Amino acid sequence: MTLWWTSFLTLAALLLPRVVSSQSLRPARTVWASAASEVPAMAQEVETLLRAGRLVAARTQRDGQIPGRSHERLNQYHEGVRVFGGQLVWQKEGGLVLSVTGSLYDGIDVDTRPSLTADDAARKALEGAPRANLHRVVGRIELVILPLADRYVLAYSLHLRGPDRLDAVFVDAGSGATVLKYDDRRSQSVIGLGVGTWSDRKKMSVEARAGTNRAVDVLRPFGIRTYDVGFDFESWFFYEAETDEFLATDSDNEWRDGAVVDAHAYSGYTYDYYFKRHGRNGLDDAGLAAINYVHFLPQSEAYSNAFFDPVDVSLNYGDGDGVTFTFFSAALDVVAHELTHGVTNFTSDLIYLNESGALNEAFSDIMGTAVEWYFEPPGRGRQRADWVGGEDLFINFGPFFRSYENPRAAGDPDHYSIRCLPPVCTEDYDNGGVHINSAIANHAFYLMVQGGTNRTSGVTVRGVGTAQMDRVEKIFYRAFAFYLVPSSNFHDTREATLRAALDLYGAGGVEETTVRQGWDAVGVP
């Protein structure tokens, strides 16, 4: 048993989200019209659904890769109530529809008149929470139609925040019972000089105000703000931390708190990567600031995790246990991973359960690795670009969380046929395998770049090479940001990356061939 796997088992309760409900979501009907012969009929159907109110425009995404293109997301509705996970995306250029992709739910037959109010649902959710006095309802409460495996349910969707979790809770709008619940944390000017966790010196864009320097990036137009919440965790948890009182500060502009320095600087690196590589302006592509919370939970809790909070739209980093792990902002790929969850939040918004959740995790892993290769020199060692994840978090260098070159070295599947399924991976364990099955897509990405032979299938992929790694990065970004929808699965992702390769590099090219080979190698049909 490897040291990594021993550490993983020890920390499983922290690193793997859990669900208290045994209910599962049903698969949606995939809609995929991208061929010229298919698009007109599907576009006409979309127009009909829009006129009937069964589709409602949610938001339009600017296409930063192909000028003149746009991607409009259309949410599915039934009798005026949004269907959770139902969404189409149509791609347009000059008024012409180029593709229609996404997922829809059929056969909905549910009374949309709730017996409970939103406040009633909030009370019911709190009553079911352990130590209810340490939980609070946060964010929006929305009436939705929830597509469970055995039936459709009219339910209130809300979030409950606890000291170390953020639960997405769905309360039956008739009975008040909690029908689904899962942990929705998505884990893992003036120029100052800072010393990072590993004693490396970094430049920091900060703001001089009121006789001190504050961790507010004033150079990037969207800004980055880093808060130190460890000194007063209770006030942060109950009264919100995004106030000047909690901003990290340093009087002489020689920053020595490694957790603050790394979170602030690495967030800037990641924002720069998205802008330079993909033309994206921040998390929402409209200049939304990144919010970092470091020293999450009191130091005595030895919190060994990091996560993205989709309600606060924040990146949160624990301090580690000081024995196996250091600060969780000490690794560039981890910071980029968490920030990418924010990008997903504003694009495909993949539901953090089962295959869609595994894809959510995989996109963060893939982009985290891409950012590492963009900024760090290749090699084996601390602060080097490689094909393992989270290695810079370990105090004694050597172990890692995930291997993209050989997922089985970390106990993860490298092929779709051996993905983790019930009764092992259920919604009660790792949200259906989101941190386990993500390895399949991670390995496909690795093979498309580096090439190699899949150990399970024996299929060999040539790969484009690290010198052209940006081509595969752009394909995956385009697929996840523009084509996938909340309920997408692995097959949808294969189709989306092939479409993205066609968009960017044309039909029959090495990129399209490599993408097809990569998915064939890991067994995604």
C-alpha positions in Angstrom: 0.0 0.0 0.0 1.5 3.3 -1.1 2.1 6.2 1.3 -0.4 8.2 -0.7 -3.1 5.6 -0.3 -2.5 5.4 3.4 -2.9 9.1 3.7 -6.0 9.0 1.6 -7.7 6.4 3.8 -6.8 8.4 6.9 -8.4 11.5 5.5 -11.3 10.0 3.6 -13.9 11.6 5.9 -12.5 15.0 5.1 -11.7 14.7 1.4 -14.8 12.8 0.3 -18.2 14.5 0.4 -21.0 12.4 1.7 -24.8 12.3 1.1 -27.4 11.4 3.7 -30.1 10.5 1.1 -30.1 7.3 -0.8 -32.0 8.8 -3.7 -30.5 9.2 -7.1 -31.1 11.5 -10.0 -32.5 9.9 -13.2 -30.5 10.2 -16.5 -31.8 12.9 -18.9 -32.4 12.6 -22.6 -29.3 13.8 -24.5 -29.9 16.4 -27.2 -27.0 16.6 -29.7 -27.5 18.4 -33.1 -24.3 19.6 -34.6 -24.3 18.3 -38.2 -25.7 20.7 -40.8 -28.5 18.2 -41.6 -29.7 18.0 -38.0 -29.5 21.6 -36.8 -32.5 23.2 -38.6 -35.1 20.8 -37.3 -33.7 21.0 -33.7 -33.5 24.8 -33.9 -37.2 24.9 -34.9 -38.1 22.6 -32.0 -36.2 24.9 -29.6 -38.2 27.9 -31.0 -41.4 26.0 -30.3 -40.3 25.2 -26.8 -39.3 28.8 -26.1 -42.7 30.1 -27.3 -44.5 27.6 -25.1 -42.4 28.6 -22.0 -40.9 25.1 -21.7 -37.5 26.6 -22.4 -36.4 30.0 -20.9 -33.2 31.9 -21.8 -30.9 31.9 -18.8 -27.7 33.6 -20.0 -25.5 34.1 -23.1 -21.8 33.3 -23.0 -19.3 35.2 -25.1 -17.1 33.0 -27.2 -13.5 34.0 -26.4 -12.0 31.5 -28.9 -14.0 32.2 -32.1 -15.0 35.8 -32.7 -18.6 36.4 -33.6 -19.9 33.2 -31.9 -22.2 33.1 -28.9 -23.6 30.3 -26.7 -27.0 30.8 -25.2 -28.1 28.6 -22.3 -31.8 27.7 -22.1 -33.2 26.2 -18.9 -36.1 23.7 -19.1 -39.3 24.6 -17.3 -42.6 22.7 -16.6 -45.6 24.8 -15.9 -43.4 27.8 -14.9 -41.1 25.8 -12.6 -37.5 25.1 -13.5 -36.5 21.5 -14.1 -33.3 20.8 -12.1 -30.5 19.7 -14.6 -32.6 20.3 -17.8 -30.8 22.7 -20.1 -30.0 23.2 -23.8 -27.2 25.4 -25.4 -27.5 26.7 -28.9 -24.5 28.1 -30.6 -25.0 31.0 -33.0 -23.1 33.1 -35.4 -24.6 36.0 -37.2 -28.1 34.9 -36.3 -27.5 31.4 -37.7 -27.8 28.4 -35.3 -24.7 26.2 -35.6 -25.5 23.6 -33.0 -28.0 22.6 -30.2 -26.7 20.5 -27.4 -27.8 19.5 -23.9 -30.2 17.5 -21.8 -34.0 17.4 -21.4 -36.3 15.5 -19.1 -39.4 13.9 -20.6 -42.7 12.7 -19.1 -43.0 15.2 -16.3 -46.3 14.9 -14.6 -46.3 16.7 -11.2 -48.5 19.2 -9.5 -46.6 22.5 -9.4 -48.6 24.0 -6.5 -46.5 23.8 -3.3 -48.1 23.0 0.1 -45.2 24.6 1.9 -43.7 28.1 1.7 -40.0 28.7 1.1 -39.7 29.6 4.8 -41.4 26.4 5.8 -38.9 24.5 3.7 -36.0 26.3 5.3 -37.2 25.4 8.8 -37.7 21.7 7.7 -34.2 21.6 6.4 -32.7 23.1 9.6 -34.7 20.6 11.7 -33.1 17.8 9.9 -29.5 19.1 10.3 -27.3 17.7 13.0 -26.5 20.5 15.5 -29.0 22.8 13.9 -27.7 25.7 15.9 -24.5 25.5 14.0 -26.2 25.6 10.6 -27.8 28.4 8.6 -29.6 28.7 5.3 -27.6 30.6 2.7 -28.2 31.8 -0.8 -31.4 31.5 -2.8 -34.3 29.2 -2.1 -35.9 28.1 -5.4 -38.9 25.9 -6.2 -37.8 23.3 -8.7 -38.9 20.0 -10.3 -36.3 17.4 -9.1 -35.9 14.4 -11.4 -35.4 11.5 -9.0 -34.8 8.0 -10.2 -38.3 6.8 -9.4 -40.4 10.0 -9.8 -40.4 13.7 -10.3 -40.8 15.8 -7.2 -41.8 19.4 -6.6 -39.1 20.5 -4.2 -37.4 23.6 -2.7 -33.7 23.8 -3.5 -31.6 25.5 -0.9 -28.2 25.4 0.8 -27.3 24.7 4.4 -23.9 25.9 5.6 -22.3 24.1 8.5 -18.9 24.8 10.0 -17.1 22.4 7.6 -19.7 21.7 4.8 -22.1 23.2 2.4 -25.1 21.0 1.8 -27.4 21.3 -1.2 -30.8 20.3 0.2 -34.0 19.5 -1.7 -37.1 19.6 0.5 -40.4 18.1 -0.8 -42.7 21.0 -1.3 -45.6 18.8 -0.2 -44.5 16.6 2.7 -41.5 18.7 3.9 -39.2 15.6 3.7 -35.6 16.0 2.5 -35.5 14.0 -0.7 -32.0 14.6 -1.7 -28.9 16.1 0.0 -25.3 16.3 -0.9 -22.2 18.2 0.0 -21.9 21.0 -2.6 -18.4 22.2 -1.8 -16.3 21.7 -4.9 -13.0 20.6 -3.4 -9.7 20.8 -3.6 -1.3 49.2 -7.8 1.3 48.6 -5.1 3.6 45.6 -5.6 4.6 43.7 -2.5 7.0 40.9 -2.0 5.9 37.7 -0.3 7.5 34.5 0.9 5.4 31.4 0.0 5.0 28.2 2.0 8.1 26.7 0.3 10.3 29.8 0.9 9.9 31.0 -2.7 9.6 34.8 -3.1 6.6 36.0 -5.1 5.4 39.4 -6.2 2.0 40.4 -4.9 -0.4 43.0 -6.2 -1.8 44.7 -3.1 -3.5 47.9 -2.1 -2.0 50.6 0.2 -4.7 52.0 2.5 -5.0 53.5 6.0 -1.3 53.1 6.8 -1.1 49.4 5.8 -1.1 47.1 2.8 -4.1 44.9 2.1 -4.4 41.7 0.0 -6.5 43.4 -2.7 -5.2 43.0 -6.3 -5.5 46.4 -8.0 -3.6 45.5 -11.2 -5.9 43.0 -12.7 -9.2 44.6 -13.8 -11.3 42.0 -12.0 -9.3 42.0 -8.8 -8.5 39.3 -6.2 -9.2 39.7 -2.5 -7.7 37.4 0.1 -9.1 37.2 3.6 -7.6 35.7 6.8 -10.5 34.2 8.7 -8.5 32.0 11.1 -8.2 34.6 13.9 -12.0 35.0 14.3 -13.6 31.9 12.7 -16.9 32.2 14.6 -17.5 35.8 13.4 -16.6 34.8 9.9 -18.9 31.8 9.9 -22.0 33.4 11.3 -21.7 37.0 10.1 -19.9 36.7 6.7 -16.2 37.4 6.1 -16.2 39.6 3.0 -15.6 42.8 5.0 -12.5 44.9 5.4 -12.1 43.6 8.9 -11.0 40.2 7.6 -8.8 41.3 4.7 -5.2 40.0 5.1 -2.8 42.9 5.8 0.9 43.5 6.2 2.4 46.7 7.4 5.8 46.6 5.7 4.7 45.0 2.4 7.0 42.0 3.1 4.4 39.3 3.3 5.4 36.3 5.4 2.2 34.4 5.9 2.7 31.6 3.3 -1.0 30.7 3.1 -1.9 34.3 2.2 0.9 34.7 -0.2 0.3 31.5 -2.1 -3.5 31.9 -2.3 -3.2 35.5 -3.5 -0.4 35.0 -6.0 -1.6 31.7 -7.4 -5.1 33.0 -7.9 -3.5 35.8 -10.0 -1.6 33.3 -12.0 -4.7 31.3 -12.8 -6.7 34.4 -13.8 -3.8 35.3 -16.1 -3.8 31.8 -17.6 -7.5 31.9 -18.4 -7.2 35.4 -20.0 -4.1 34.6 -22.1 -5.0 31.1 -23.1 -8.8 31.2 -23.5 -9.7 34.9 -23.6 -11.7 34.6 -20.4 -12.1 37.6 -18.1 -12.4 36.1 -14.6 -14.7 33.5 -13.1 -17.9 34.7 -14.9 -16.1 36.2 -18.0 -17.4 39.6 -16.8 -14.8 40.6 -14.3 -16.0 39.0 -11.1 -13.3 39.2 -8.4 -11.9 36.0 -6.9 -12.4 35.7 -3.2 -9.9 33.7 -1.1 -10.5 32.6 2.5 -7.3 31.2 4.1 -6.8 29.6 7.5 -10.3 28.1 7.1 -11.4 26.6 10.4 -9.3 27.2 13.6 -5.8 25.9 13.4 -6.6 23.4 16.1 -9.0 21.6 13.7 -6.1 20.7 11.3 -8.5 21.1 8.4 -6.8 19.2 5.5 -8.8 20.3 2.5 -9.7 23.1 0.1 -13.0 23.7 -1.6 -15.0 26.1 -3.9 -18.2 27.5 -2.3 -20.8 28.0 -5.1 -23.0 30.1 -2.9 -20.4 32.7 -1.7 -18.4 32.1 -4.9 -15.3 31.8 -2.9 -12.1 29.7 -2.6 -11.4 28.3 0.8 -8.2 26.8 2.1 -7.5 24.8 5.2 -4.1 24.9 7.0 -3.5 21.1 6.9 -2.5 19.1 9.9 1.2 20.2 10.0 2.3 16.6 10.0 1.3 15.2 6.5 -0.1 18.4 4.9 0.9 22.0 4.9 -1.4 24.9 3.9 -3.8 23.9 1.1 -3.0 27.0 -0.9 0.6 26.0 -1.2 0.1 24.1 -4.5 -0.5 26.0 -7.8 -2.5 23.2 -9.3 -4.8 23.1 -6.2 -5.5 26.8 -6.4 -6.2 26.5 -10.1 -8.4 23.5 -9.5 -10.6 25.4 -7.0 -10.8 28.5 -9.2 -11.8 26.3 -12.1 -14.8 25.1 -10.1 -15.8 28.8 -10.2 -15.5 28.8 -14.0 -17.7 25.7 -14.2 -20.2 27.4 -11.8 -20.7 30.1 -14.4 -20.7 27.9 -17.5 -21.9 24.2 -17.6 -22.6 24.2 -13.8 -22.2 20.4 -13.8 -24.2 18.9 -11.0 -21.9 17.7 -8.3 -23.1 14.1 -8.3 -22.3 10.9 -10.2 -20.9 11.3 -13.8 -21.6 15.0 -14.1 -19.8 15.5 -10.7 -16.9 13.4 -11.9 -16.6 15.7 -15.0 -16.8 18.7 -12.7 -13.8 17.4 -10.8 -12.0 16.3 -14.0 -12.2 19.8 -15.6 -10.7 21.3 -12.4 -7.9 18.7 -12.4 -7.2 19.2 -16.1 -7.1 23.0 -15.9 -5.1 22.9 -12.7 -2.5 20.8 -14.5 -2.6 23.1 -17.5 -2.0 26.1 -15.3 1.0 24.3 -13.7 2.5 23.5 -17.1 1.9 27.1 -18.2 3.8 28.7 -15.3 6.2 26.1 -13.9 9.2 24.3 -15.5 8.7 20.6 -16.2 10.3 18.1 -13.9 10.0 16.0 -10.8 10.1 18.0 -7.6 8.4 20.7 -5.7 6.9 23.5 -7.8 7.5 21.6 -11.1 5.1 20.9 -13.9 4.2 17.1 -13.9 1.4 14.7 -14.3 0.4 14.2 -10.7 -2.0 16.4 -8.6 -1.5 18.0 -5.2 2.1 16.9 -4.6 3.1 20.3 -3.3 0.8 19.9 -0.3 2.8 17.1 1.3 5.4 18.2 3.9 7.6 15.3 3.0 7.7 15.5 -0.8 6.8 12.3 -2.7 3.1 11.3 -2.3 0.4 12.8 -4.4 -3.4 12.8 -4.6 -3.9 11.8 -8.2 -1.9 10.5 -11.1 -3.0 11.4 -14.6 -0.4 9.3 -16.3 -1.3 6.2 -14.3 -4.5 6.6 -12.3 -4.3 3.1 -10.9 -1.1 4.2 -9.0 -3.5 6.2 -6.8 -6.2 3.6 -6.7 -8.4 5.2 -9.4 -9.8 3.7 -12.6 -8.1 4.4 -15.9 -11.0 3.0 -18.0 -14.7 3.6 -18.2 -15.4 -0.2 -17.9 -13.9 -0.2 -14.4 -15.4 3.0 -13.1 -16.5 3.0 -9.5 -20.2 2.1 -9.4 -22.8 1.0 -6.8 -22.6 -0.6 -4.3 -19.2 1.0 -3.7 -19.7 4.5 -5.2 -23.2 5.7 -4.4 -24.5 9.1 -3.6 -23.7 8.1 0.0 -20.0 7.8 -0.9 -18.0 10.5 -2.6 -21.2 11.9 -4.3 -21.2 8.8 -6.5 -17.5 8.8 -7.2 -16.8 12.3 -8.2 -13.1 12.2 -7.0 -12.6 8.7 -8.3 -14.2 8.5 -11.7 -12.8 11.9 -12.7 -9.5 10.0 -13.3 -10.9 8.5 -16.5 -11.2 12.0 -18.2 -7.9 13.1 -16.6 -6.1 10.1 -18.1 -7.8 10.7 -21.5 -6.4 14.3 -21.4 -2.9 13.0 -20.5 -3.0 10.5 -23.4 -4.1 13.2 -25.9 -1.1 15.4 -24.8 1.7 13.0 -23.9 0.6 9.9 -25.8 0.9 6.3 -24.4 -0.9 3.1 -24.0 -3.9 2.6 -21.7 -3.1 -0.2 -19.2 -6.6 -1.6 -19.3 -7.6 -1.5 -23.0 -4.1 -1.7 -24.5 -5.1 1.1 -26.9 -2.3 3.4 -27.9 -2.6 7.1 -28.4 0.0 9.1 -30.3 -0.6 12.4 -28.5 0.2 15.9 -29.7 3.2 16.5 -27.4 3.6 19.1 -24.6 4.8 21.7 -27.1 1.2 21.7 -28.5 -0.5 21.0 -25.2 -2.4 24.3 -25.6 -4.4 22.8 -28.4 -5.9 20.1 -26.2 -6.4 22.6 -23.4 -8.4 24.8 -25.7 -10.5 21.8 -26.9 -11.4 20.8 -23.3 -12.1 24.4 -22.3 -14.4 24.9 -25.2 -16.2 21.6 -24.6 -16.8 22.2 -20.9 -17.5 25.9 -21.0 -19.7 26.0 -24.1 -21.2 22.6 -24.9 -21.8 20.7 -21.6 -24.9 21.3 -19.4 -25.6 20.5 -15.7 -26.6 16.9 -16.3 -24.0 16.0 -19.0 -22.2 12.6 -18.8 -19.0 11.1 -20.2 -20.4 10.3 -23.6 -21.6 13.9 -23.9 -18.1 15.0 -23.1 -16.6 12.8 -25.8 -19.0 14.4 -28.3 -18.4 17.9 -27.0 -14.6 17.6 -27.3 -14.8 16.2 -30.8 -17.1 19.1 -31.7 -14.6 21.6 -30.1 -11.7 20.1 -32.1 -13.7 20.5 -35.3 -14.6 24.1 -34.4 -11.0 25.1 -33.6 -8.9 23.0 -36.0 -11.1 21.6 -38.7 -12.3 18.1 -39.7 -9.8 15.3 -40.2 -6.9 17.0 -38.5 -4.5 15.5 -36.0 -6.4 17.1 -33.1 -9.7 15.5 -34.0 -8.0 12.1 -34.4 -6.1 12.4 -31.2 -9.3 13.3 -29.2 -11.1 10.3 -30.7 -8.2 8.0 -29.9 -7.9 9.3 -26.3 -11.6 8.6 -25.5 -11.3 5.2 -27.3 -8.3 4.3 -25.1 -10.2 5.0 -21.9 -13.4 3.2 -23.1 -15.8 6.2 -23.3 -18.3 5.3 -26.1 
